[in-house]
Amino acid sequence: MKIIESGIKNVDAHESVKVVMPSNLYGCELAENVFVGPFVEIQKEVKIGARTKVQSHAFICELVTIGTDCFIGHGVMFINDVFSSGGPAGGDASKWKATSVGNKVSIGSNATIMPVSICDQVVIGAGSVVTKDITESGVYVGNPAKKLRNI
């Protein structure tokens, strides 16, 4: 058996960043005043903008960029592997896809975010599944997430 310790490794973080342990962060960038709750994993090459809050049990995989003043709720899952070849890509990062989250975006607890682009000033309801780009500000809910109303 090989045990791999989790923790914080090779993270480029502003001195004002707060991380509640246990968390697993490696190779990512965290701007000023970012908050990361416990039991969060943030993988390499993820970039998180200033004043964004990531609540407990969230998973932010490689190829995700999150803007400023965002809220990532408890248990939010970002996905970068869409099983394009009929199964998991495994270590073949060339099959992974990127996600971009704009500024002032709030994502409710237990939402799933597929590889998409989300514009500024969006609210995504708890438990929603975002499968397509969101290009208009507003409130989005459901599976798949659809616009409910303007903000």
N, C-alpha and C positions, 0 to 999 in steps of 0.2 A: 504494500500500500504506500502511495505517495501522497503526502498532505501538502497542499498549497495554501499558504497563509493569505487571507484577504487583508485589505487595508488600503492605504493611500500610497501610490507609487508613481513617480514621474508626472506629477500633476502641476500644471502651470496655473497657480491660483493667486489672486490678489490677497494681500494680507488681511483684508476685512472679511474674507469668506469664512463661513461657519459650517462645519460638518459634524453631525452627531454620529458617533460610532455605536455599533459596528456598521460600517459602510465599506464598499469596495469601489475605489476610484483609481483609474490608471490611464496615463497618457492623454488626459483631457485638459481643457482650458476653462477656467472659471473666472469670470470678471468680478468687479468689486461688488461687495455686499450680497453675493449669492449665498443662499441657505440650502443645505442638503440634510434631510432628515435621516433617521436610522434605517438600516436594511435597504439602502439604495445601492444600485450598481450603475456606474457611469463608465463606459468603455473608452478606449483610445480614440483620439481624433474628434471627440465630441467637443463642441464649443457652446458655452452657456453664457448669455449676456447678463449685464449688470442688473442687480436687484431681483433676480429670478429666484423663486422658491420651489424646491423639489421636495415633496413630502415623502413620507416613509414608504418603503416597499416598491418604489418606482424602478423601472429598468430602462436605461437609455443606452441603446446599442451604438456601435460604430456608425459613422456617416450621418449623425444627427447634429443639426445646428439649431439652437434655441435663442431667440432674441432677448431683448431687455424687458424688464417689468412683467415677466410671465409667471404663471402659477401652474405647477405640474402636481396634480392631486395624488392622493395615496393610491398605490398600486397601478399607476399608469404604465403601460407597456408600449415601447416603440419597437417596431419590427423592421428589419432590413433585408430579410430573406423571404422572397415571395414564392419559393419552390418552383422557379421558372423552368427547371428541367424535370419536374415531376416529383422531386424529393428535396431534402435539405441540401443546400450548397456546401455544407461543411466548411472547410477552411478555404474554399475558393471565393475569395472576396470580390473577384471580378463579376460574380453573379449577384452581389448585394446591391441594393439601391438606396439612395440618400433621402433624407427627410429634412425639410426646412420649416421651422416654425418662426413666424414673424414676431413683432413686438406687441406687448399688451395682449397676450393670448392666455386664456385660462382653460385648463383641461381638467375636467372632473374626474373623481376617483374611478379607478378600474376601467378607464377608457383604453382602447387599443388604437394605436396610430400606425397605419401601414406607411410605406414609403410614399410620401406626398409632400406637397408644398402648401403651407397654411399662411394666409396673408395676415396683416396686422389687425388687431382689435376683433378677436374672435373668441367666443365662449363655446366650449364643447362639453356637452352634458355628461354626467356620470354614466359609465357603462357603454358609452357610444363607441362605434367602430368607424374610424375615418378611413375610407378606401379610395377616395378621389381628392384631387386638389381642391382647396377652398380658396376661392379668388375674391370673395365678397365678405366684408365684415358682417357679423351677425351671430346668432345663437344657433348651434347645430346639435341635433340629438338623434339617437336611434342607431340601428344596425341594418343597412349602412346609414351613416350620419347624413341627415338632410337639414336644410335651413328651416328653422322654426319661425324666426322673426328677426327683424333688425335690432340692433342694440340701441 
